[in-house]
Amino acid sequence: MKADPSWGEIVMLRRLGVEVVQCGLDHWVIKGEASAEDLAAAATGFARGKALVTGGAYDLVVLDELVTALFFELVALDDVLALLREKPRHVELVITGRRAPDELLAAADLVTEMVPRKHYYDAGVEAREGIEY
């Protein structure tokens, strides 16, 4: 869901030496209107994520915005649930994004919901260099 390499978290992770693989395209997707190109990119990204989870090279894999890809109907819920069932026990799998379906919440071992109580955006502060991008 995030193709732009200048996003703050992408820049920081790379500075820290964390491998980051971005699989999104350079445009927003409208729910129910995904193109064949969007679906192909999502399928490639999910396959890459699945390989990282099951391949044995990592103890921690973060599939950032996978829940968002589910919401926008780019990835099938059954495929994500199957990945949860198939993942090796030693792998900590973190899946992020908003609007998680109840089935995913039920299948997860840990669910955290972050709710902003106060945010600088509400005061008109725009994205900050080095933080958001």
RAMOCOR-V389961 format. One record per helix or strand of 2 or more residues. SS is the DSSP state (a for helix, b for strand). FROM is the first residue (numbers start at 1). TO is the last residue. If there is no record, write none. Layout:
[[SS;FROM;TO] [SS;FROM;TO]]
//
This chain:
[[a;8;15] [a;36;54] [b;60;63] [a;66;71] [a;77;86] [b;92;95] [a;102;107] [a;120;123]]
//
